[in-house]
């Protein structure tokens, strides 16, 4: 499966952005999906994950209550709604896919990765 992330940009603190991850090649409905992010000089870190049906989600503590992951299997797309953005959310955001029933929270659990989309939040 090929993944294409989009929706990033330069925004001010406090606003919202919605990232999209479009899949091609295979039906996304078979995959657990996740968003990770990587800031300059930092490791790639887990942000949010969702199981194949959308019924189960996981979030990193630092985004709980602000970010929401969702999916539309009919459109082969996963979303990350980001509200109340902070400067520390600045990073390249990556979507990832894995053929697993349980949406994992570590990067090693995901086999397929998109190219990343830059999110920059100014104060």
C-alpha positions in Angstrom: 0.0 0.0 0.0 1.2 3.5 -0.9 0.5 6.4 1.5 0.3 10.1 0.7 0.1 12.6 3.6 -1.2 16.1 3.0 -2.7 19.1 4.8 0.3 20.5 6.6 1.2 24.2 6.7 2.3 27.2 8.6 -0.2 28.3 11.2 -0.4 30.4 14.3 -0.8 28.9 17.8 -4.4 28.1 18.7 -5.7 27.3 15.3 -6.7 24.0 13.7 -5.4 21.9 10.9 -6.6 18.6 9.4 -4.1 16.2 8.0 -5.1 13.6 5.4 -3.5 10.3 4.5 -4.7 8.8 1.2 -3.9 5.2 0.4 -3.6 3.6 -2.9 -2.7 0.1 -4.1 -4.8 -1.7 -1.5 -7.9 -1.2 0.5 -7.2 0.7 3.6 -9.9 -1.2 5.5 -7.4 -4.0 6.1 -4.9 -1.9 8.0 -4.4 -0.3 11.3 -3.3 3.3 10.8 -1.3 5.7 12.8 0.2 9.2 12.7 3.7 9.8 14.0 5.7 13.1 14.0 9.3 14.0 14.0 10.8 17.4 15.1 14.3 18.4 14.0 16.9 16.6 16.1 14.3 14.4 17.7 13.1 10.8 17.3 10.0 10.0 15.5 7.2 9.8 18.0 3.8 8.3 18.2 0.8 10.7 17.9 -2.4 8.6 17.3 -3.6 5.3 16.0 -6.8 3.7 14.8 -7.8 0.2 14.2 -9.1 -1.1 10.8 -12.8 -0.4 11.5 -12.3 2.9 13.4 -13.8 1.6 16.6 -10.6 1.7 18.6 -8.1 4.6 18.9 -5.0 5.4 20.9 -3.4 8.7 21.6 -0.2 10.0 23.0 -0.8 11.9 26.2 0.4 15.2 24.8 -2.4 15.3 22.2 -5.3 13.8 24.2 -8.2 16.2 24.0 -6.7 18.2 21.1 -6.2 15.8 18.3 -8.6 13.3 16.8 -7.8 10.4 14.4 -10.5 9.1 12.1 -10.8 7.2 9.0 -13.1 6.8 6.0 -12.5 3.4 4.5 -14.8 4.2 1.6 -12.5 7.0 0.6 -9.3 5.0 1.6 -8.3 8.0 3.7 -7.3 8.6 7.3 -7.4 12.0 9.0 -5.8 13.7 11.9 -7.8 16.7 13.2 -5.5 18.9 15.2 -7.1 21.6 17.3 -5.5 24.2 19.7 -2.1 23.8 18.0 1.0 24.7 20.0 4.5 25.7 18.8 5.7 22.4 20.2 3.5 20.5 17.7 5.8 21.7 15.0 7.1 18.6 13.2 6.9 16.6 10.1 3.8 14.4 10.4 3.9 10.9 8.9 1.1 8.4 8.4 1.7 4.7 8.7 -0.1 1.5 8.0 0.1 -2.0 9.4 -1.8 -5.3 8.8 -2.7 -5.7 12.5 -5.9 -5.9 14.4 -4.5 -3.8 17.2 -3.3 -0.3 16.4 0.3 -0.2 17.7 2.0 2.8 19.3 5.6 2.2 18.3 7.1 3.0 14.9 8.6 -0.5 14.6 5.1 -2.0 14.4 4.3 -0.2 11.1 5.5 -1.5 7.7 4.2 1.2 5.4 4.9 4.9 5.6 3.9 8.0 3.8 6.4 10.8 2.9 5.4 13.2 5.6 3.8 16.6 5.7 5.3 19.6 7.5 3.3 21.3 10.2 4.8 24.6 11.6 3.1 26.4 14.5 4.2 29.9 15.2 3.7 31.6 18.6 
